[in-house]
Amino acid sequence: MKQYLGIIFSTIYALFFRILVEFNIVEINSWTYIILVPIIIGFIPFILNKKVFLESRVKSAFFPIISVSLFLIIAFVSRLEDLGCAIFLFPPYAFFSIIISMILRTIIQEHDHTDSSKNITKNSLLILAIPLLIGNIEKMIEKKEEQFTVSKKVIINIPKQKIWKRLYSVPDLTNYIENSAFNYFGFPNPVRSQYDKKSNIRLGYFTNGIVLSESVASSKQFEELSFKINVDKSDLKQSQTFSHILKNENLVFNNITYQLRNIDDDSTELILVCDYTIKSNLPFYGEFWSKKIILDFETKLLDALKKQNEKPRLR
């Protein structure tokens, strides 16, 4: 039973830091949470009983994976994480915890000639506090900002004047939009939007209950229409991922713009451009996933708008 204490304590340790994120003590999009915490997950079992891991290379690799999996499952079930965020966390958590576990095993085998049943010195417990210290220091460091643009276009076989009417208030897309792998990871599809001309506010409704409040930033009739998301007025409580990313400004949508170009009298090129900024100590990780998720979203939305606008209407 003692050999499994490493799994239990590693899981508890990871959950402890996830709870610290809720209290804004540690940031979720940081070196501390993405890299240091999984490193400690790989280290904890050696504190408790290094003999087990010195005798088995399989356990050195497999136990960290079990700890990481248990942590993410509990975080998902308890609604600390959405499924998508849990899936995105799994690769770095599994990688760094396994790497440090295998490195420790190799170092101890080569340099520790004492009785392998003895555990690592109690002074090593201080290592468990390192992420907490560095996490607080990291919060004081100004985040790196990088701006990105993702665009997608589609040709719709109707005049742009007719498409224009449906860009402010988009009718229900449920029967037109397709699911993708990201939807199975918990990321929502757009359902519809409703525009109030008096307040200049458009409410965008999504399948997971999120409601985005958007204002019209600029408009050039039949040519270009830009929206800006107002995070404070949006309802994000149904998604931990969106709430953390948008409210903490890890990702800031600068403008979401529709552009319309005439192909001929009966067809239009509709372009959707998302201009956004990533503020993070780990911009490369955010850049990788944000581009994939936003492009997937744009592709599905434009395809749905094409189907919806081209559908024959009763006269």
N, C-alpha and C positions, 0 to 999 in steps of 0.2 A: 504493500500500500504506500510505503514511503516514497517509492520512485514516482508515484503519480502526484505527489504534493507539488512538484514543479509545475505541472500543468495547471493545477488549481490556483496556485499563487500567481502564476504568469497571467492567467485570465483575469483574476481580481485586480492585478496591477494595471493591466490595460484598461479595464473598466473604470478604475479610479481616475486615470488621466482623461478618459472620455467625459466623466462627470465634471472634472476641472474645466473642461472646455465649456460646459454649460454655464459655469460661473465666471467665464472670461478670465480665468487664471492662466490658462494655456490656450493658444490659438490652434485651431484644427488644421489650418493650411500653413504648416511650419515645419522646419527641420526637426524640432523637438518631437512633435506628434507623429510625423510621417517616418522618421528615421531613428531617432534616439530611443523612443519607446519600444519599437520592435527589437532593437539591439538588446535592450535590457530583458525583454521576453526570452531571448535566446540565452541570456546570462543566468537568470534566476535558477533554473534547475541545477546548475553546477554549485550554487551556494548551498542548496539543500542536500544533494547527494550526488557527488561527481562520479562515484564509482560506477553507477549504472550506465553513465554515458561514455565512460572510458572503455567499458567492456562491449559497447554496442554502437557501431556507426549508424545503424538504422534508427535507433532511438534518438541519437543526437540530431538527426534530420527530421524525424517524424513527430517527436514531442512538440517542437515549436509550431508545426503546422496545426496540430490538435489545439494548442493554446490559442493560436490566432483564430482558428475557425470557431471555437467556442466563444471567444470574445465577440466576434462579429455577429454570430447568431444571437447571442444575448442582447447585444446592442440593437439589432434589428427588431427582435421580438418586443423589447422594452421601448421601442420607438425612439431610441437615442440616435439611430441612424436609419436612413432610407436604404432600401435594397441596393440601389445604384451606388450610393456612397460606400456601402459595405463591400461591394464587389470591387470598386476602385481602390479601396484600402488593402484588399487582400494581397495583391502582388508585392508591394513594398514591404508589408508586414511579414509575409512569408519569406521573402528573399533575405531581408536583413536579419531576421531572427535565426534562420537556418545557417547563414554565413557565419554569424558570431558564434553559434553553437559549435560548428565544425572547426572554426579557428581555435576556440578555447580547448576543444578536445585534443587537437594536434599539439598545441603549445604545452599543455599539461603532460601529455604522453612523452614529449621529448625532453622536458626540463624538470618535471616534478618526479623525483625518484623516491619520494617518501611514500608512506602507506596510502594507496589510492582510496582507501575507505574514508580517509579524513576529508572533511569538506573544506572549501575555501575559507580563509580566515574571516572572522566576524567584521574586520575592518572593511572588507569588500562590500558590506551592506551599505556603506556610504555611497557606493556607486548608484544605488537605487534612487538617491535623491538628486543625482546630476540632471536628469531631464527637467525636474521642477525648477532648479536653479537656472539652467540655460533657457528654459521656456519663458521665465520672467525677464531675463536679459533680452531675449529675442523680441519680446513685445515692444521693447524700447527702441529697437532698431527700425529705422524707416524702411518700409517695404519697397522693393523694386517695382516700378510700373512699366508695363509694356502694352502698347496699343496694337490691336489686331482688327482685321476686316475679313469677314466671311461672306461670300455672295453666291447666289444661285439664280438661274434664270429658267424660264419655261415659255414656250410659245402657246398662246391661247387663241383659238380660231373664232374670235369675235372682236369687234371694234373696241378700242381702249375706253371710249366714253361709257360703254356698258360695264366694263370691268371696274371703272373708277367708282361707280355707285356702291360697289360691294366691298370696297377696301376700308371704308370708315366703319361700317357695321357689317361684319361678315356673318351671313346666315349659318345655321347649324351645319357643321362639316362632318357630323358623325358617320353618315353614309358614304362619304367620299374619301376619308383619310385612311391610309394604311398603317398597320402596326410595323414596327421594326424591332430589332434586338434591344434597343435602348428602352422601349416601352416595357419589355419584360424585366428590365432592371429597375423599373419604378419611375422612369421619366415619363411625363404626361404628354398627351396630344392636345392640341388646341380644339376647342369645341365650337365656340362662337365669340363674337364681340359685339358690344353695344355702345354706340357713340351718342353722347349728349352735346348737341351743338352749343347750347347756352353756357355750359360749364367748360366746354372744350375738352372733355374727358371721355376716353374710351375704356370700357371695362372688358378685359379679355378673360374668358372662362376656359378652364382646362379640366381634363378628365379626372385629375386627382383632387379637385376641389380648390386649387389655387385660383385666385382672381387678381390679375395684374391691372393696376390703375395706370393708364397711359394718357399723356396729353399730346396734342398735335403740335409738334415743334415747328414745322414748316409745311407749306402746301403750295404747289403750282399746278393748277387745274389740268387734269388729264396727262400730266407729265411726271410729277413727283410728290410723294406724301411721306413725311417723316414723323415718327412717334418717339416719345421719350418716356421711359418708365419712372413712375414715382413710387419708390420702394416703400416709403413710410405709409402711403395710403393703400398699398396692396395687401391682400390677404394671403399670407404665406404660411400660416400655422399648420396647414396640412402636409407640409414637406419640410423636414429638418434640413435636407440638403439645400434647398432654395433659400430657406430662412438664414442659414449660416453664411452661405456664399454671398447673397445679395445684401443682407443687413450689415454684415461685417465688411462689405465693400471689397471682398476678395475678387469679385468680378463686377464691373460696372458697365451697364449698357449705355453707351453714349447716345446712339441713335439707331433706330430700326427704320429703314427706308424702303419704300416701294418706288420703283422707277418703271415707267411705261414708254415703250418705243414702238412706233408704227412699223409693221412689216409690209402690210398693204391695207386696203380698205376693210378687209374682213379678218385680219389677224394682228395680234399684238405680242410683243416680247415683254413679259413681266419679269422684272428683276427684283429680288429681295436682298438687301444689303444690311448686314449687322456689323456695326462699328462698336467695339467694346474694349475695355481696359482691364488687364489683370494686375492686381496688386498683391504681391506674394513674395515670400522668401524662397519659394520653390516655383518660380514662373514656368520652368520647362515642363513640369508635371501638369500644371493648370492649362498651359498652352496646348499640350497634346490632347487632353480630353475635351477641352472647351471647343476646339475646332471640329472634332468629330461629332460632338453632340449638337452643336449649332448647325452644322451642315446637314446632319440627318433631319433636324427639325425643319429647316428651310426647304429641303427637298420634299418632305411629306406635305408641308403646308402648300407649296406651290402646285404640286400635283393634285391636291384636293381642290384648290381654287380653279384649276384648269377643268377638272371633271365637273365641278359645280356650275361654272360659267358656261360650259359647252353643252350642258344638258338641255335638250329641247324643252321649251316652255309652252304651256297651253296658251293660246291666244284668247 
